[in-house]
């Protein structure tokens, strides 16, 4: 017992440091402040985030009361998808990633507190990142959830879509609880994306993928700021007070049908698109 006691005393005597509780004065305490919420920075790999595919499966097809002969399972597959953050230079020069701000009250940027409890998540680009590149090769149809027979129906020939926010690196906010930003669950804080160029898009023939309906697809003056998504009794709803704003252009250029050598039939499009009080609902079948 004596040996154990001496050993304990020896350990305490050679302790490198001892920290004791100290009293904090009222002056020191008054200068201490706290902040709610947090900020998370995500740096992507040089090649960005990639996935081989994402699939959406319909397990029972179309009800016979709606259309007979289609009560089969089927899957839509998007392949070689992903995204990266890039500088605004040509191509996709890897840049700093994404900033996520989370606050439990008011707006994430601290401008104004809401009138009720809310979790606000703000998403923006950060550092040298100036645009987002979305990767997608195309869409396939597959026979069932685990089917092996598939047919490519849509081809994005440049395999990516670039989205460049204008005026601000803030992209969108997600609000849970009291929705102070325009009353949207998902709100486009800055949806001014200028030009979104999809490159050449091809609708492929099932019997021969060398034949297709091909066209260049481009959107100009795209500004979704202030619009957003919500849930209601009917499903997922996208609303915009003035979609297009009277300045948005949609262009289908160099339209061609047939094989790769088929000549262009010209271009068509819509200029100055404007839809007041747009509401688009996405819902499952009844």
Legacy VTK file of the C-alpha trace (Angstrom):
# vtk DataFile Version 3.0
C-alpha trace
ASCII
DATASET POLYDATA
POINTS 286 float
0.000 0.000 0.000
2.894 2.380 0.886
4.568 1.692 -2.477
1.373 2.497 -4.364
0.920 5.751 -2.452
4.505 6.854 -3.098
4.111 6.053 -6.818
0.958 8.188 -7.040
2.660 11.097 -5.288
5.622 10.785 -7.660
3.340 10.949 -10.699
1.610 14.059 -9.358
4.891 15.769 -8.565
6.226 15.426 -12.144
3.017 16.530 -13.845
3.955 18.936 -16.661
1.076 21.361 -16.138
-1.897 21.947 -13.912
-4.962 23.945 -15.000
-7.240 25.310 -12.322
-10.619 27.043 -12.595
-10.254 30.818 -12.353
-12.880 33.363 -11.521
-14.028 35.583 -14.439
-14.842 39.155 -13.620
-18.071 40.815 -14.719
-16.081 43.060 -17.087
-14.502 40.049 -18.806
-17.820 38.229 -19.003
-19.571 41.228 -20.580
-17.004 41.205 -23.406
-17.748 37.568 -24.265
-20.139 36.975 -27.140
-21.492 33.943 -28.917
-22.843 33.388 -32.418
-25.426 30.870 -33.560
-25.199 28.955 -36.810
-22.168 27.652 -38.647
-20.329 27.876 -41.971
-19.049 24.827 -43.859
-16.595 24.981 -46.777
-16.483 22.050 -49.194
-13.480 21.707 -51.526
-14.133 19.290 -54.373
-11.460 17.103 -56.010
-9.891 18.503 -59.183
-12.186 16.333 -61.293
-15.235 17.214 -59.180
-17.844 14.810 -57.849
-18.818 12.049 -60.279
-21.229 9.097 -60.306
-21.644 6.339 -62.868
-25.420 6.713 -62.959
-28.633 7.728 -61.209
-31.815 5.747 -61.880
-35.525 6.371 -61.392
-37.700 3.239 -61.496
-41.423 2.927 -62.117
-42.266 -0.417 -60.490
-45.695 -1.036 -62.046
-45.925 1.016 -65.236
-49.104 2.799 -66.295
-52.414 1.747 -64.789
-54.577 -0.135 -67.297
-57.462 2.256 -66.672
-55.331 5.031 -68.156
-53.599 3.161 -70.974
-53.786 -0.579 -71.588
-50.664 -2.571 -72.363
-48.125 -0.555 -70.325
-48.332 -2.236 -66.913
-44.598 -3.007 -66.881
-41.745 -1.887 -64.696
-39.239 0.443 -66.290
-36.242 2.595 -65.360
-34.880 5.911 -66.610
-31.090 6.083 -66.151
-28.850 9.167 -66.328
-25.221 8.132 -66.838
-21.822 9.684 -66.144
-23.232 12.505 -64.051
-21.649 14.863 -61.548
-20.601 18.447 -60.954
-17.550 20.595 -60.390
-16.813 24.189 -59.434
-14.614 26.090 -61.884
-13.202 29.524 -62.578
-14.956 31.560 -65.252
-12.110 30.877 -67.692
-12.700 28.760 -70.784
-13.070 25.073 -70.042
-13.326 24.051 -66.403
-10.277 25.119 -64.409
-10.820 23.627 -60.951
-11.465 26.263 -58.291
-12.480 26.606 -54.667
-15.670 24.838 -53.827
-18.971 25.494 -52.120
-19.889 27.448 -48.994
-22.843 26.370 -46.852
-24.156 28.743 -44.157
-26.571 27.378 -41.566
-28.461 29.589 -39.126
-31.301 28.744 -36.793
-32.975 32.161 -36.813
-33.554 34.788 -39.483
-31.752 34.964 -42.790
-28.419 33.197 -43.150
-26.624 36.447 -44.082
-27.832 38.187 -40.909
-29.874 40.872 -42.673
-33.129 40.379 -40.827
-34.593 37.957 -38.342
-37.797 36.174 -39.245
-40.980 36.360 -37.236
-40.804 32.730 -36.179
-38.464 29.796 -35.718
-36.568 28.794 -38.843
-33.555 26.857 -40.070
-32.008 28.673 -43.038
-29.346 27.038 -45.215
-27.591 29.297 -47.720
-25.507 27.786 -50.546
-22.971 29.794 -52.528
-19.733 29.504 -54.466
-16.575 30.617 -52.736
-13.019 31.733 -53.443
-12.011 31.563 -57.102
-15.080 29.504 -58.111
-17.212 31.403 -60.605
-19.320 28.736 -62.284
-20.709 25.234 -61.887
-20.251 22.501 -64.477
-22.924 19.785 -64.474
-21.835 16.539 -66.138
-24.315 14.299 -67.934
-23.783 11.909 -70.823
-27.412 11.103 -71.605
-30.582 9.236 -70.672
-31.318 5.531 -71.146
-34.478 3.414 -70.782
-34.022 0.056 -69.050
-36.376 -2.905 -68.646
-37.200 -2.902 -64.956
-35.280 -2.040 -61.812
-32.586 -4.679 -62.365
-32.940 -5.081 -66.121
-29.916 -5.385 -68.392
-31.568 -4.421 -71.687
-31.411 -0.681 -72.221
-31.761 1.869 -75.009
-30.252 5.332 -75.153
-32.923 7.918 -75.936
-31.243 11.280 -75.262
-27.624 12.302 -75.853
-25.883 15.445 -74.586
-23.050 15.509 -77.073
-20.776 17.894 -75.149
-21.437 15.856 -71.951
-21.755 18.885 -69.657
-23.729 22.065 -68.936
-22.081 25.219 -67.554
-24.016 27.506 -65.182
-22.432 30.857 -64.291
-24.143 33.072 -61.674
-24.055 36.813 -62.429
-23.839 39.584 -59.848
-23.426 37.381 -56.791
-21.914 34.029 -55.847
-24.958 33.224 -53.688
-27.065 30.542 -55.348
-30.039 29.509 -53.255
-31.374 29.080 -49.759
-33.385 26.321 -48.158
-35.726 27.377 -45.357
-37.377 25.046 -42.877
-40.021 26.518 -40.607
-40.878 30.197 -41.028
-40.118 30.902 -44.705
-39.166 34.574 -44.847
-37.570 34.560 -48.337
-40.597 34.926 -50.563
-42.424 32.109 -48.799
-40.415 29.343 -50.512
-39.031 26.161 -49.061
-36.223 26.318 -51.655
-35.606 29.897 -52.754
-33.307 31.131 -55.537
-31.372 33.874 -53.742
-29.476 34.647 -56.958
-30.826 32.821 -59.983
-29.275 35.158 -62.552
-27.382 32.633 -64.682
-27.095 34.549 -67.949
-26.551 32.040 -70.761
-26.940 28.288 -70.213
-25.653 26.348 -73.221
-26.566 22.644 -73.395
-24.537 22.112 -76.570
-25.948 19.720 -79.167
-28.823 17.588 -77.877
-29.882 14.471 -79.816
-33.112 12.473 -79.544
-32.041 9.036 -80.709
-33.931 6.493 -82.800
-34.431 3.205 -80.960
-33.704 1.029 -83.996
-30.587 2.927 -85.085
-28.797 5.346 -82.745
-26.976 6.797 -85.771
-30.264 8.483 -86.715
-31.620 11.250 -84.529
-33.292 14.604 -84.177
-30.386 16.931 -83.320
-30.279 20.597 -82.377
-28.237 23.073 -80.384
-30.122 24.057 -77.231
-29.364 27.380 -75.526
-31.083 29.655 -72.996
-30.149 33.357 -72.838
-30.893 35.935 -70.123
-31.892 33.292 -67.593
-32.851 34.866 -64.266
-34.741 32.748 -61.719
-34.069 35.099 -58.787
-37.011 35.227 -56.396
-38.629 32.024 -57.629
-38.639 28.745 -55.752
-40.092 25.362 -54.829
-42.680 24.418 -52.221
-44.830 21.461 -51.216
-48.591 21.679 -51.117
-51.516 19.218 -51.095
-51.013 18.540 -54.822
-47.265 17.869 -54.863
-44.044 19.774 -55.532
-44.722 23.249 -56.958
-42.350 25.679 -58.697
-43.613 29.277 -58.733
-42.280 32.467 -60.346
-43.976 35.867 -60.332
-42.642 36.670 -63.824
-40.820 33.738 -65.409
-38.517 34.944 -68.193
-39.068 38.598 -67.389
-39.683 39.442 -71.036
-35.968 39.108 -71.885
-35.343 35.350 -71.804
-34.586 33.679 -75.155
-34.855 29.967 -75.991
-33.038 28.811 -79.137
-33.008 25.470 -80.983
-30.293 25.913 -83.606
-29.184 23.881 -86.639
-32.026 21.383 -86.401
-31.288 18.196 -88.351
-32.993 14.823 -88.736
-31.287 11.626 -89.850
-27.659 10.550 -89.597
-24.680 12.712 -88.686
-24.335 14.052 -92.248
-27.961 15.215 -92.498
-28.162 18.926 -93.440
-29.475 21.602 -91.106
-33.076 22.671 -91.554
-32.477 25.987 -89.789
-33.202 27.305 -86.319
-36.274 28.234 -84.280
-36.804 29.787 -80.883
-38.681 32.094 -78.560
-37.558 35.659 -77.837
-38.616 37.763 -74.878
-40.279 34.933 -72.969
-42.531 36.103 -70.156
-45.027 34.094 -68.090
-46.792 35.908 -65.252
-47.498 33.973 -62.035
-46.094 30.716 -63.358
-46.907 27.639 -61.276
-45.716 24.168 -62.288
-46.809 21.185 -60.169
-45.068 17.808 -60.080
-47.213 15.032 -58.632
-47.525 11.266 -58.761
-50.347 9.511 -60.569
-53.660 9.045 -58.786
LINES 1 287
286 0 1 2 3 4 5 6 7 8 9 10 11 12 13 14 15 16 17 18 19 20 21 22 23 24 25 26 27 28 29 30 31 32 33 34 35 36 37 38 39 40 41 42 43 44 45 46 47 48 49 50 51 52 53 54 55 56 57 58 59 60 61 62 63 64 65 66 67 68 69 70 71 72 73 74 75 76 77 78 79 80 81 82 83 84 85 86 87 88 89 90 91 92 93 94 95 96 97 98 99 100 101 102 103 104 105 106 107 108 109 110 111 112 113 114 115 116 117 118 119 120 121 122 123 124 125 126 127 128 129 130 131 132 133 134 135 136 137 138 139 140 141 142 143 144 145 146 147 148 149 150 151 152 153 154 155 156 157 158 159 160 161 162 163 164 165 166 167 168 169 170 171 172 173 174 175 176 177 178 179 180 181 182 183 184 185 186 187 188 189 190 191 192 193 194 195 196 197 198 199 200 201 202 203 204 205 206 207 208 209 210 211 212 213 214 215 216 217 218 219 220 221 222 223 224 225 226 227 228 229 230 231 232 233 234 235 236 237 238 239 240 241 242 243 244 245 246 247 248 249 250 251 252 253 254 255 256 257 258 259 260 261 262 263 264 265 266 267 268 269 270 271 272 273 274 275 276 277 278 279 280 281 282 283 284 285
